[in-house]
Amino acid sequence: MFNSRLTLSDEKATMVLNPVISKLAGKLVVLASASPRRLEILRNVGLRFEVVPSWFKETLDKSLFKAPHEYAVETAKQKALEVARRMPIKHLKTPDIVIGADTIVTVDGMILEKPVDKHDAYRMLSSLSGKEHSVYTGVAIVVCHEKENEEVDYQLIQFYEETKVKFADLSEDMLWEYINSGEPMDKAGGYGIQALGGMLVEYVHGDFLNVVGFPLNHFCKQLSLIYNHCTSSSDQKSESVHLSLNGTHPTSVLSQPTPNIPTQSSHGSSSIPKPSSASSSQTHLTHCSPSASPGHKVKRKGSDSEVSQSSWTLVNSLSKHTDGREAKLRDSENTLPLISSSGQLIEHDVTEHEDSEPRKEDLRRIGELIDGFKASKALFTAARLRVFDLLHRMPGLDAAQVAQEVKASVKGTECLLEACVSLGLLKSKERTYENTDLATSLLRSDACFSLHGYIQHCDDTLWPLFSHLESAVEEGHSQREKVVSNKPKDMLKDAFHNSQEAKLRFMNAMHCVAKVAGKSVATAFDLSRYKTACDLGGCTGAMACEFTKAHPGMSVTVFDLPAVAELSERFHPLHSNNRVSFVAGDFFQDELPKADLYILARILHDLTDEKLHILLSKIADVCKPGCGLLLSEIFLDEDRSGPSRGLLQALSMSEGKQRSATEYSVLLKSHGFITAQIRHTDNLLDAMFCIKA
Ligand SMILES: Cc1cn([C@@H]2O[C@H](COP(=O)(O)OP(=O)(O)OP(=O)(O)O)[C@@H](O)[C@H]2O)c(=O)[nH]c1=O
């Protein structure tokens, strides 16, 4: 819902740093992993991708592998291939690239995966205590090429990275305290080096991110080989394997290799450059698929790099769809099957001369937009049924057990749980379910950074509002009167015309956003010179609280309507903070509390121009020169082309409007405030700091 957005400068930096990531733009890149760490590592470098967690069960017989890394690579390959095979059938789209990974820890000849329970975590961590161990992440990149005859060619690039980690001696107390933190449970070896587990580590030799779950540097080098340096050669032959849709037993056939895919060394060794530093990290390429015979392995011309490759062909025949209906968009033919609103198949002939065929990425984008509302509603429903709370308390329930607990049908619950898995909200193993880290941190109603209250608000208020969007666009004003009987003056007052429960729900939604965005806003600027602040319309005081945490010398007065101030007491433990106080009043009518910094978070975008000027003049009147004004809103791009979150918010047609940072600056300047700094935070709200001239 809140896509983290790279700023323009970040995007440029990414393009300069790694042209490969930008080459993947517009391609359907799929991460076949439920690991939130992998998602974050790849998202942080600006890669755009979908997450489709693999259903492959990590049950390969370890004794069959000569070395532990072979096990990790094979598991990664099976994870990626399972998703590459499933997507054309279940998601009706073929990815361009599927990335699978598997992280294992090895010590004393044992392979440690994720602990099954606390005792298993204890066994693992005590075996690591005081010793050096290796962490291997195997990675498989499956490159899919749709051919004209609806077959898909699969090319596989696989590699691994090793990092050595040394643990300090761990006392029993430390071990159990760490285990009881809950952190070990979803992590290989039972620790997370990126969090509390980092305290157990004496040294790391090699790629740190490899330990966290994904060897980013090695991955980029491999992508670079695929997309930048390789040339096709017509005399090259590689072995390809023909797979049927259920794809279990490949039969070999010869085919031309797809251009730009690196080919395999006959020795299976790698000349991918090792990290140039003194790092002891080793980079390796594994042997090709067992079915690829050495006779077909070709060293790529014009480069001393060799990487492994094998190629599969998947017969993706429409006639094999189990329900007998043709549902796939056949972009390799001149006939596009469309489904009519009554569900019938419409054959629409498009000749090559009339129109060019739609691009895959366009179809995918439109598909995502068409389905966006279903995804939102699936999230809302799971949150409303408290599925994420339940699976936090009782991880590993199956659909029937969840259905019983949430008092819903088994069929419906199963569909909902599976949809949540596909959206990266839940993970499933052997038809049981548990939260992903994302759900644990943001969707549980009692999580510190829970967005549960905001999700409820979206479902209760914004969802019905958006169902009247057509009239809102035609008439140019909010359709709230169609949703609630009494016509509002403004959103907050409107909420107060309803029941106390509705007021609390609205406050809870604002509270969630302030808690999640608060720290980014509060720490965006050096505010050390300000000792007293006033958060105008500060609701529950969550934002104020973040300001006092970030600035130890600062006290903050929250100024809001009497009904809000009264109810804000419910949002404990905020009131335990004695540097946050509440004053009841209406900022349009009453005198503003004195302060040397005023905070306006999520206020201005909802006000008419007239009200906005009244409020800004009142603030300007009480501000002495040097006083600060901190504004926090979603800032639109200067050309108003994004971010979508701001532009979609405008569609609720409140009385106000969404503005860019420059537009806000101009407004504030007209009241004597000079913009000192602007910060795009990459969180839910951006921030601007102005000083009274
Ligand atoms: C050593 C270490 C591991 N991990 C996590 O351990 C999981 C390994 O399990 P996996 O089987 O490779 O992945 P998964 O989480 O089950 O996801 P999937 O790819 O869907 O199988 C991954 O999450 C990693 O980040 C950390 O977060 N920090 C660390 O220091």
The ligand as an SDF file (V2000), in Angstrom:
LIG
                    3D

 30 31  0  0  0  0  0  0  0  0999 V2000
   21.9740  -16.3230    9.1420 C   0  0  0  0  0  0  0  0  0  0  0  0
   20.8000  -15.4010    8.9610 C   0  0  0  0  0  0  0  0  0  0  0  0
   19.6820  -15.8090    8.2850 C   0  0  0  0  0  0  0  0  0  0  0  0
   18.5950  -14.9630    8.1360 N   0  0  0  0  0  0  0  0  0  0  0  0
   17.3610  -15.4130    7.4470 C   0  0  0  0  0  0  0  0  0  0  0  0
   17.2310  -16.8120    7.5020 O   0  0  0  0  0  0  0  0  0  0  0  0
   16.3440  -17.2390    6.4870 C   0  0  0  0  0  0  0  0  0  0  0  0
   16.9160  -18.4710    5.8540 C   0  0  0  0  0  0  0  0  0  0  0  0
   15.8890  -19.3070    5.4250 O   0  0  0  0  0  0  0  0  0  0  0  0
   15.6140  -19.6380    3.8850 P   0  0  0  0  0  0  0  0  0  0  0  0
   15.0110  -20.9940    3.8370 O   0  0  0  0  0  0  0  0  0  0  0  0
   16.8250  -19.3990    3.0740 O   0  0  0  0  0  0  0  0  0  0  0  0
   14.5570  -18.5540    3.4730 O   0  0  0  0  0  0  0  0  0  0  0  0
   13.0640  -18.3180    4.0160 P   0  0  0  0  0  0  0  0  0  0  0  0
   13.0610  -17.2040    5.0050 O   0  0  0  0  0  0  0  0  0  0  0  0
   12.4170  -19.5920    4.4720 O   0  0  0  0  0  0  0  0  0  0  0  0
   12.3230  -17.7940    2.7350 O   0  0  0  0  0  0  0  0  0  0  0  0
   12.1160  -18.5840    1.3390 P   0  0  0  0  0  0  0  0  0  0  0  0
   13.0790  -17.9700    0.3680 O   0  0  0  0  0  0  0  0  0  0  0  0
   10.6830  -18.3150    0.9670 O   0  0  0  0  0  0  0  0  0  0  0  0
   12.3800  -20.0450    1.5710 O   0  0  0  0  0  0  0  0  0  0  0  0
   16.2810  -16.1040    5.4630 C   0  0  0  0  0  0  0  0  0  0  0  0
   14.9930  -15.4840    5.5560 O   0  0  0  0  0  0  0  0  0  0  0  0
   17.3440  -15.1300    5.9390 C   0  0  0  0  0  0  0  0  0  0  0  0
   16.9770  -13.7930    5.6540 O   0  0  0  0  0  0  0  0  0  0  0  0
   18.6160  -13.6950    8.6580 C   0  0  0  0  0  0  0  0  0  0  0  0
   17.6370  -12.9340    8.5690 O   0  0  0  0  0  0  0  0  0  0  0  0
   19.7650  -13.2630    9.2990 N   0  0  0  0  0  0  0  0  0  0  0  0
   20.8630  -14.0570    9.4880 C   0  0  0  0  0  0  0  0  0  0  0  0
   21.8570  -13.6080   10.0820 O   0  0  0  0  0  0  0  0  0  0  0  0
  1  2  1  0
  2  3  2  0
  2 29  1  0
  3  4  1  0
  4  5  1  0
  4 26  1  0
  5  6  1  0
  5 24  1  0
  6  7  1  0
  7  8  1  0
  7 22  1  0
  8  9  1  0
  9 10  1  0
 10 11  2  0
 10 12  1  0
 10 13  1  0
 13 14  1  0
 14 15  2  0
 14 16  1  0
 14 17  1  0
 17 18  1  0
 18 19  2  0
 18 20  1  0
 18 21  1  0
 22 23  1  0
 22 24  1  0
 24 25  1  0
 26 27  2  0
 26 28  1  0
 28 29  1  0
 29 30  2  0
M  END
$$$$
